[in-house]
Structures are given as structure tokens and as C-alpha cells.
Amino acid sequence: MVRTRFAPSPTGYLHLGGARTALFCWAYARRHGGKFVLRIEDTDLERSTQQSEQAIFDGLNWLGLDWDEGPFFQMKRLDRYKAIGEELLAKGLAYHDYCSKEELEAMREAQLARGEKPRYDRRWRDSRQAPPPGRSPVLRFKNPLEGEVTWNDLVKGPVTVSNEELDDLVLLRADGVPTYNFGVVVDDIDMSITHVIRGDDHVNNTPRQINLYRALGAGLPNFAHVPMILGHDGQRLSKRHGAVNVMQYKEEGFLPDAMVNYLARLGWSHGDEEIFSRGELVEWFDLEHVSKSPARWDPEKLRWLNGEYLKKVPDADLVARLASEKPELLATIAAQMDPLAMTAVGRAKFQTLADHESFLATLATPSHPQDPAVAAHLEAPGRDVLRAVIPKLKSVDPWAAPAISAKLKETVAERGVKMPAVMMPFRVALTGMGQTPSIDAIAAALRKEIAIARLERAAAGPP
């Protein structure tokens, strides 16, 4: 059975790169009828927090990436790592290193001064000297001194690294807490992980881990290292590109299915398909079509894609969301207009849920136009037009767009002017904006008494 895992460190929120890794692991397990395991690698005691753990859970739940097993926590498995460390020590495959921090720093400085790559010099590997009194050692792995490590990466293809490039990595710190490379290997063996799908910033860890697998007599999982995500400018993705907490995209009104769709297309493709359902992703996902090149984050494309998903959400559902999540705001909006009708009017402008909310809120509390070119429509000629329109509109019953439009056109004909001479003062008086969707439809979505009051206020001019 295929078994994948997502193993974040709870030292911050779930970021975009982590979310994509989780998605690829989830989709591959679902495609093959396997299991998706969640593991929390919380051995960074100084930086790990419960708040970060919750942020990870919230992000995965919002994206709909349900896990089958876990969450498992490394700090609850310390006895297991200690036992495996003792096993390697007994087999002569690990050793205690008693170097102090000062000795290690002096070693590093001397190597740099000689133009060498800094690394542990293995001074305690085969040492017979007595340990310094009162000093707690770390446990190091006896990495092979010769030969090479080769694996067939399911994304990158064959990769070979010489053992001469690898040092004797620390397995257990002096306090008994495992290092990343040791903990991850023990966990992946114990949890029977068959496919390790992760970012290619872990490629350098893989040969070290493979040597550990072999030392423990375990079979190797399949490794797939996914290229990183870059910003639109080709630089490493950062906060200025939008690399923020995944949950911020929820706050900004993005839909989880759209986010999943977009993340899946960051470095993976199925032909030319741009928009696909979660079910189609599970049906199609493979590692053969994961790109070897870095993907680029494009916030405008995400907005476009979200807009496509938003088109499928019924108007009533958009209003229902406001009712459940922001009832006070909806009450303010509903006092001014029919929220459902106004939602239908503004449909073409919505790319996010936040766009919908902002559109209704702006029309519920319009401000005097700040743009002089827009405000100019409410000077004397414009106010004169409004005074001619208002009596006609007061007679409209029922209050509906066709009847409103007819009265506006009637005013145009009577005054012998072009349509903008009437429509622009009307639009600005009702909305405070110079550009809107169909203004007769907006007027009809407003409550009649509200629309008339706004027109009368504008016709009266500045106080």
C-alpha cells in the first residue's frame, strides 16, 4: 500500500510551499488508494509552539487535506529514538562525541582558514581516550568513508553523491532529542512510509538518510523532490510575493477548492487543463508530470482562477455566508438594499468573497466622490437633471430595473441630450462612483426610499 506523509515543523504557520507539499502527498495517496499520514516534527524546542501546531491543522482542514493517521508528535517518541541510537551504538555504527561547542567552533575556524569545507573531523570516531569528566556527549553516525550513494528520484531522476562529501551527522543531541535526519528516518521506517514527497531543499539530506536506512537494515522509500516555488520575479518566494499563512487567503475570500486547484498547478500539470475538480486531481495526479523546474507564484492568476470557481457559487449562498459569518454587516447592507439582487448585479466584478462583501458594503454606505472628474457630474447641470428625474422615479411601481430605465430614457428624450448627461449624475448620486455595473439594476436593488433619498440629497447640492 502507498503511504505518504506530511511532516511539518510547528515553528510557524502553514505556508504555501508546505501546503503544496501536503497536497501532493495527499493526492498521491488518494490516487493509489493509500494512506496519508500527518506527523509533527516538534523537536525544535525553542521555536515550536501550540499556536503553530493549530495553524497547521487549520490550514490542512481548510484545504480539505484530510489525513488518515496521526498527528504523531516526535517529542512523544523520544524513547524510540534512544533505543535505535543504542542499537546503532552496539553494532559499532555510531559513537559518542564529547567535543565542546568551543572545540567545534575552533575546528570550524581552522578549516575555513585553510580553505577547507567546514565539517566535523571525526576525532572521536575511533578514539580510545577517556571521556572528559562531566561532559554529556552527542551520538554521531559512522557514515561510510568510501563509495557513493545513488537513488532514482521520481522527479529529478538518478542522483549520486560521494560518501566523501558526507560527514558523521549527529543522531541524538546531548539532551536525547533527535536531529532532523535521524528522527525522520526512524519515523518513516516505523510508519512504513513508501513515498517521501518533499521540497528539493531536502535533496542534500537524502544521501545521509539513505545511509541510515541501510545501517538499520531497512528498505528504502521512493524519494520525490519537488522544485521550490519562486515569486513572479524569479526570486525565492517571500512575504512580499504573498507567501503568507495559507489561512490569510481564507480571510481574503479565496475558496479552498480554487486554492487546491492553483497549488496543484504549481509544478504539476495534466495536459493543458487549468481548471479541474478535486476528484479529477485525485484521478490524474502522478509524479511523472511534476516539473523539474521551479514554479512561479502568480497572484493575479490565482484571483482569476478563484473568480472562475466563484461563478459557480449561487447568489443565495454568497448572501448566506454573510448571514452566518458577518450578520451585523449584512443587517447594515439589508437596510439599504436587497442583498440578493445586488449580488446578482455585481457578479462580474467578484473574484473573491471579499470582493462581494466590499461591493455590497460600498453601495450600502456610499461616500461623496473624491475624484473631481466624478464629482463634476453633481454640479449645477447634474443637479438640474436629478430634479427632473426624481418625480418620474417616485411614480415607478413596482420598483424594477425596466421601469427605472424607461424613466431615465424619457428624461434624455425630453431634454434632448445624450445618455451620459442623465446617466452619469444618476450613477454618481446613487453610488458615489463613476463606473459601476448596470446602474438601473443597481437602483432597482436599492430600496426605493433609499434611492430617492440619495438622489434628493445630491440634487440639493452641498450643505
Stockholm file with secondary structure:
# STOCKHOLM 1.0

chainA/1-463         MVRTRFAPSPTGYLHLGGARTALFCWAYARRHGGKFVLRIEDTDLERSTQQSEQAIFDGLNWLGLDWDEGPFFQMKRLDRYKAIGEELLAKGLAYHDYCSKEELEAMREAQLARGEKPRYDRRWRDSRQAPPPGRSPVLRFKNPLEGEVTWNDLVKGPVTVSNEELDDLVLLRADGVPTYNFGVVVDDIDMSITHVIRGDDHVNNTPRQINLYRALGAGLPNFAHVPMILGHDGQRLSKRHGAVNVMQYKEEGFLPDAMVNYLARLGWSHGDEEIFSRGELVEWFDLEHVSKSPARWDPEKLRWLNGEYLKKVPDADLVARLASEKPELLATIAAQMDPLAMTAVGRAKFQTLADHESFLATLATPSHPQDPAVAAHLEAPGRDVLRAVIPKLKSVDPWAAPAISAKLKETVAERGVKMPAVMMPFRVALTGMGQTPSIDAIAAALRKEIAIARLERAAAGPP
#=GR chainA/1-463 SS CCEEEECCCSSSCCCHHHHHHHHHHHHHHHHTTCEEEEEECCCCTTTCCHHHHHHHHHHHHHHTCCCSEEEEEGGGCHHHHHHHHHHHHHTTSEEEECCCHHHHHHHHHHHHHTTCCCCCCCTTTSCCSCCCTTCCCEEEECCCSSSEEEEEETTTEEEEEEGGGCCCCEEECTTSCBCHHHHHHHHHHHTTCCEEEEEGGGGGGHHHHHHHHHHTTCCCCEEEEECCEECTTSSBCCGGGTCCCHHHHHHTTCCHHHHHHHHHTSSBCSTTCCCCCHHHHHHHCCSTTBCSSCEECCHHHHHHHHHHHHTTSCHHHHHHHHHHHCHHHHHHHHTTBCHHHHHHHHGGGCSSHHHHHHHHHHHHSCCCCCSHHHHGGGSHHHHHHHHHHHHHHHTCSSCCHHHHHHHHHHHHHHHTCCHHHHHHHHHHHHHSCSCCSCHHHHHHHBCHHHHHHHHHHHHHCCC
#=GC SS_cons         CCEEEECCCSSSCCCHHHHHHHHHHHHHHHHTTCEEEEEECCCCTTTCCHHHHHHHHHHHHHHTCCCSEEEEEGGGCHHHHHHHHHHHHHTTSEEEECCCHHHHHHHHHHHHHTTCCCCCCCTTTSCCSCCCTTCCCEEEECCCSSSEEEEEETTTEEEEEEGGGCCCCEEECTTSCBCHHHHHHHHHHHTTCCEEEEEGGGGGGHHHHHHHHHHTTCCCCEEEEECCEECTTSSBCCGGGTCCCHHHHHHTTCCHHHHHHHHHTSSBCSTTCCCCCHHHHHHHCCSTTBCSSCEECCHHHHHHHHHHHHTTSCHHHHHHHHHHHCHHHHHHHHTTBCHHHHHHHHGGGCSSHHHHHHHHHHHHSCCCCCSHHHHGGGSHHHHHHHHHHHHHHHTCSSCCHHHHHHHHHHHHHHHTCCHHHHHHHHHHHHHSCSCCSCHHHHHHHBCHHHHHHHHHHHHHCCC
//
